[in-house]
Amino acid sequence: MAHDVSLDAGSALDEKGNGASVPNLRTARLDLDSVYGSGPDDQRFLYQRLDPRQFLLGANEKGQPDLPRNAEGHALIADTRNDQNILIAQMHLAFLRFHNQRLAQTRSFDEARRLTRWHYQWVVIDDFLTRLCGRDLVTSLLGQWGRPNLRFFRPGENASVPIEFALAGFRIGHSMVRPKYGLNDALDVKLEAPIRIFNGDMIAASLAGERSIPDGWFIQWDRFVEHDGSRPQLSKRFDTNIAWPLHLLPLPGFLVPKRAYRSLSFLTLLRGWRMSLPSGQAVARRMGESVLAGENDREDPLWWYLLREAEALGDGGERLGPVGARLVGEVLVGLLASDPTSYYRVQPDWEPTLDAEGVRFQLRDFLRHAGVRMKA
């Protein structure tokens, strides 16, 4: 989602700024431009030669599904950030397959893209955002018949991503990452342990991406979403303790000579300070929410504050606190409402047309209909 709504390729860490939004080479919409790029008429390398309505798919040396890659192993995808690690790479692959599955039913590229986008938008709002912020707040934000009920975010027709969201609110996901993950049952037995998300400079022994999927390292998706009674690996609760592998990102030493600059927490705090983000207490006061006291009588960086708030006021870190929930909720609903092609604008009463395993369509259903491997 973060890669779908924003791409800041021009700002440096030592750049000072105080803008209302970050420079963005992405459309600030939930339109999957990070998957579709500018379409088959322009970026033909993303699509099959004989049928440019279909995404190009790839395979590793053992013939197992992978992103399409060139001879040097670089992924042929619209946003190379979606190859940063093996988890997001295989999620991107699921989106390619979901589109191709819809195309097999509709035979129209535009219709397959619409169905893919709309089911994705539904999952973002009704599954992800509801878990993060609570259904009552999300229902309130959605308003009635395509008219959102937003108190602070005014997206307009050409929405931009607010700097508080891009550099703090949506970086709460850093706290959710576990240090290790098991990809599938067979690999757990073979390796006798889950795999570290990053392992310093030891790329081969981690889930670091930008390489072909190793033999047998496919995702068995019921390890990540509840499916047919499975017990998936849960995300971490929100707190201020970031998983240790994220403090030593696999960045080339000649580019990042200082160890601190390989810490995701340090980079997030530094970027927020450089861009003059307001403090968490200042945002809470502006929203009229309860204000947590800062440590040592000082106000907290916004990102840090949102994590502390979730831990203190979000059922022990199971969801966001009131400031974080409103910040993230208003922006995601606002971006959906500002997109004239979204289901919310075109058909506000639309619901997923594909069957669901439970009462409501969720990410697990999107993955099922993509045809990825769900069970051992």
C-alpha atoms as one frame of an Amber mdcrd trajectory, in Angstrom:
protein
   0.000   0.000   0.000   2.798   2.405   0.880   4.498   1.764  -2.458   1.168
   2.145  -4.243   0.447   5.667  -3.002   3.906   7.229  -2.815   7.379   7.225
  -4.322   9.823   9.865  -3.146  12.952   9.506  -5.241  14.262  13.019  -4.920
  14.617  13.900  -1.242  17.915  13.350   0.551  18.294  12.513   4.236  20.234
  15.717   4.826  17.602  17.852   3.116  15.737  20.271   5.341  12.098  20.965
   4.561   8.721  21.885   5.972   6.285  21.099   3.183   2.755  19.804   3.692
   3.397  16.743   1.525   6.348  14.706   0.284   7.492  14.812  -3.366   5.599
  12.005  -5.064   6.269  10.221  -8.350   3.212   8.042  -7.701  -0.455   8.850
  -8.057  -1.749   9.303  -4.511  -4.444   6.729  -5.167  -5.124   3.101  -4.363
  -4.965   2.352  -8.081  -2.102  -0.186  -8.197   0.090   1.915 -10.457   2.957
   0.208  -8.643   1.711  -2.987 -10.323   0.291  -1.803 -13.670   2.816   0.952
 -14.349   1.640   3.114 -17.220   0.003   0.156 -18.950   0.826  -2.220 -21.815
   0.888   0.499 -24.467   3.823   2.199 -22.733   5.623  -0.315 -20.514   5.421
  -3.393 -22.703   8.190  -5.186 -20.788   5.700  -5.795 -17.950   3.334  -7.731
 -20.191   3.391 -10.848 -22.314   4.582 -10.463 -25.894   1.843 -12.537 -27.532
  -0.947 -11.175 -25.344  -0.082  -7.767 -23.834  -3.292  -7.861 -21.797  -1.602
 -10.393 -19.497   1.218  -9.749 -17.054   4.509 -11.452 -17.705   5.230 -14.088
 -15.065   8.541 -15.667 -14.181  10.056 -18.762 -12.610  13.260 -19.581 -10.748
  15.844 -22.141 -11.893  13.691 -24.977 -10.524  10.615 -23.782 -12.409   8.913
 -22.464  -9.275   6.801 -19.263  -9.627   8.730 -16.023  -9.330   8.653 -12.464
 -10.573   9.836 -12.064 -14.166  13.547 -11.157 -14.180  16.223 -10.148 -16.649
  19.549 -11.927 -17.067  21.034 -10.085 -14.073  18.147 -11.065 -11.796  16.498
  -7.647 -11.672  12.706  -7.918 -11.393  10.756  -6.674 -14.404   8.057  -4.902
 -12.407   6.654  -1.383 -12.280   8.086  -0.596  -8.835  11.361  -2.309  -7.974
  10.759  -1.599  -4.274   8.330  -4.525  -4.459  11.356  -6.789  -4.760  12.998
  -5.541  -1.556  12.287  -8.787   0.258  10.926 -12.195  -0.575   7.611 -11.583
   1.207   6.640  -8.475  -0.729   7.980  -9.959  -3.974   5.612 -12.905  -3.679
   2.762 -10.582  -2.716   3.444  -8.595  -5.898   3.416 -11.862  -7.839  -0.019
 -12.629  -6.354  -1.352  -9.349  -7.765  -0.007 -10.204 -11.219  -1.698 -13.588
 -11.047  -4.962 -12.130  -9.730  -5.151  -9.843 -12.782  -4.380 -12.710 -15.173
  -7.086 -14.835 -13.530  -9.638 -12.056 -13.996  -8.539 -11.616 -17.605  -9.239
 -15.280 -18.261 -12.839 -14.586 -17.224 -13.461 -11.178 -18.804 -11.044 -11.099
 -21.788 -10.865  -7.318 -21.350  -7.720  -5.688 -19.918  -9.655  -2.697 -18.587
 -12.264  -4.888 -16.897  -9.635  -7.196 -15.381  -7.759  -4.163 -14.055 -10.961
  -2.662 -12.642 -11.849  -5.875 -10.818  -8.318  -6.220  -9.475  -8.251  -2.634
  -8.248 -11.690  -2.721  -6.692 -11.128  -5.982  -4.809  -7.799  -4.612  -3.600
  -9.421  -1.360  -2.457 -12.053  -3.322  -0.584  -9.365  -5.338   1.224  -7.486
  -2.143   2.140 -10.544  -0.506   3.691 -12.727  -3.339   4.955  -9.999  -5.745
   6.078  -6.718  -3.940   6.761  -7.963  -0.524   7.896 -10.752  -2.022   9.986
  -8.290  -4.226  11.872  -5.973  -1.257  12.378  -8.483   1.416  13.424 -11.703
  -0.354  14.386 -14.858  -0.793  12.324 -16.768   2.017  14.059 -14.220   4.655
  13.019 -13.928   3.299   9.477 -17.708   3.241   9.047 -17.875   6.828  10.289
 -15.106   7.965   7.917 -16.797   6.371   4.906 -19.915   8.463   5.498 -22.818
   7.837   3.152 -23.041   7.224  -0.583 -19.563   8.318  -1.600 -19.362  11.330
   0.724 -16.613  10.742   3.296 -16.834  12.142   6.784 -13.331  13.602   7.237
 -12.436  16.165   9.888  -8.888  17.108   8.889  -7.828  15.689   5.512  -9.149
  17.535   2.443  -7.858  15.523  -0.520  -9.650  17.231  -3.437  -9.416  15.782
  -6.951  -5.594  15.860  -7.077  -4.794  14.485  -3.648  -1.284  14.386  -2.281
   0.029  12.280   0.575   0.305  14.390   3.759   3.779  14.461   5.193   2.508
  13.333   8.630   1.119  10.187   6.992   4.089   9.431   4.733   6.859   9.972
   7.259   5.144   8.848  10.470   1.562   7.590  10.311   2.087   4.839   7.758
   5.519   3.908   9.031   3.863   2.323  12.040   4.170  -0.855   9.975   7.837
  -1.017  10.977   6.702  -2.001  14.458   4.575  -4.862  13.115   7.466  -6.718
  11.477   8.696  -9.871  13.198  12.420 -10.702  13.167  11.837 -14.134  11.563
   9.206 -15.855   9.449   8.510 -19.397   8.346   7.552 -19.509   4.663   6.122
 -23.012   4.396   5.880 -26.259   6.340   8.459 -28.165   4.282  11.060 -25.397
   4.523  10.601 -25.161   8.300  11.468 -28.850   8.560  14.431 -28.507   6.220
  15.946 -25.425   7.871  14.783 -26.309  11.407  14.053 -22.629  12.086  12.246
 -19.618  10.649  14.226 -17.299   8.356  15.483 -13.895   9.480  13.862 -10.989
   7.633  17.350  -9.464   7.237  20.634 -10.902   8.450  23.132  -8.083   8.111
  25.221  -8.649   4.975  24.414 -12.382   4.843  21.814 -12.078   2.093  21.497
 -15.788   1.328  20.513 -16.587   4.922  17.700 -14.035   5.028  14.485 -12.959
   3.322  16.275 -10.109   1.528  15.065  -9.671  -2.021  16.415  -8.454  -5.362
  17.203 -12.020  -6.349  15.475 -15.055  -7.753  13.391 -16.975  -5.222  15.607
 -19.752  -3.772  14.526 -23.339  -4.336  11.600 -24.227  -2.063  11.234 -20.704
  -0.609   7.675 -20.253  -1.851   5.073 -18.786   0.501   2.409 -21.108   1.820
  -0.120 -18.360   2.415  -2.050 -20.015   5.241   1.099 -19.289   7.270   0.300
 -15.559   6.862  -3.517 -15.383   6.653  -6.122 -17.498   8.390  -7.346 -20.077
   5.899  -9.289 -23.261   6.462  -8.596 -23.238  10.195  -4.890 -22.400   9.964
  -3.052 -20.496  12.701  -0.935 -17.928  10.828   2.098 -16.098  12.158   0.770
 -12.917  13.742   2.335  -9.523  13.284   4.007  -7.938  16.291   1.865  -5.696
  18.448   2.519  -1.993  18.141   5.235  -0.850  20.517   8.510   1.069  20.444
  10.644  -2.078  20.213  11.468  -2.532  16.536  12.622  -6.005  15.471  16.401
  -6.183  15.667  17.072  -7.043  11.976  15.593  -3.654  11.029  18.448  -1.954
  12.864  20.972  -3.353  10.372  19.449  -3.112   6.919  21.342  -4.887   4.100
  22.594  -1.649   2.546  26.008  -1.570   0.825  28.710  -0.390   3.225  30.352
   1.800   0.604  27.069   3.705   0.247  26.190   3.771   3.948  29.477   3.925
   5.873  27.870   4.818   9.213  26.197   1.912  11.010  23.429   4.182  12.360
  22.306   4.942   8.820  21.451   1.274   8.366  18.865   1.433  11.174  15.302
   1.852   9.956  14.302   3.536  13.227  17.147   6.045  12.990  16.359   6.808
   9.343  12.674   7.330  10.123  13.360   9.687  13.026  16.040  11.572  11.090
  13.786  12.050   8.083  10.920  13.300  10.245  13.242  15.802  11.960  14.699
  16.975   8.648  11.217  17.573   7.238  10.067  19.452  10.376   7.235  17.119
  11.312   5.073  18.353  14.204   5.401  16.497  17.482   2.964  13.789  18.419
   1.618  15.927  21.246   1.023  18.838  18.822  -0.999  16.622  16.480  -2.980
  15.179  19.397  -3.832  18.677  20.642  -4.882  19.739  17.123  -7.184  16.716
  16.885  -8.644  17.300  20.338  -7.558  13.861  21.557  -6.042  12.885  24.899
  -2.377  13.879  24.971   0.268  11.509  26.301   2.976  13.165  28.348   6.345
  13.203  26.646   9.401  11.566  28.104  11.547  13.850  30.295   9.017  16.666
  29.773   9.896  16.842  26.081   7.527  16.320  23.177   7.879  13.167  21.118
   8.618  12.737  17.405   5.304  11.961  15.727   6.226   8.415  14.651   7.465
   7.535  18.142   4.359   9.073  19.705   2.002   7.022  17.523   3.729   3.802
  18.596   3.595   4.811  22.270  -0.065   5.758  21.897  -0.963   2.425  20.297
   0.784   0.577  23.089  -0.973   2.637  25.780  -4.423   3.232  24.256  -4.788
   0.652  21.483  -5.662  -2.456  23.494  -2.044  -3.051  24.369  -0.800  -2.506
  20.830  -3.376  -4.614  18.970  -4.553  -1.547  17.069  -3.729   2.127  16.690
  -4.576   4.717  19.314  -7.005   7.574  18.570  -4.491   9.945  16.921  -2.862
   7.248  14.826  -6.199   5.722  13.812  -7.624   9.034  12.652  -4.453  10.032
  10.826  -4.136   6.747   8.926  -7.895   6.248   8.515  -8.661   9.718   7.155
  -5.832   9.598   4.630  -6.641   6.142   3.234 -10.375   6.853   3.023  -9.625
  10.308   1.602  -7.352   8.900  -1.105 -10.049   6.383  -2.034 -12.674   9.137
  -2.168 -10.476  11.397  -4.327 -10.038   8.737  -7.022 -12.770   9.078  -9.690
 -12.182   5.454 -10.777 -12.481   3.852  -7.314 -15.440   1.682  -6.374 -16.275
   4.263  -3.701 -16.782   6.974  -6.312 -18.199   4.908  -9.176 -20.446   2.518
  -7.231 -20.477   3.269  -3.485 -22.643   0.249  -2.655 -20.353  -2.160  -4.526
 -19.186  -5.288  -2.751 -16.733  -7.953  -3.959 -18.137 -10.155  -6.699 -15.884
 -13.097  -5.839 -16.801 -15.577  -3.125 -15.381 -15.278   0.380 -14.312 -17.992
   2.788 -16.011 -16.198   5.659 -18.738 -13.587   6.008 -16.697 -10.747   4.460
 -14.128 -10.706   1.658 -10.581 -10.474   3.061  -6.977 -10.645   1.936  -7.091
 -14.428   2.189  -9.867 -14.447  -0.433  -7.899 -12.147  -2.733  -4.985 -14.583
  -2.495  -7.207 -17.618  -3.070  -8.605 -16.052  -6.237  -5.086 -15.231  -7.394
  -4.406 -18.970  -7.484  -1.360 -18.892  -5.211  -0.454 -21.790  -2.931  -2.595
 -21.561   0.210  -1.825 -24.862   1.977   0.982 -27.395   2.337
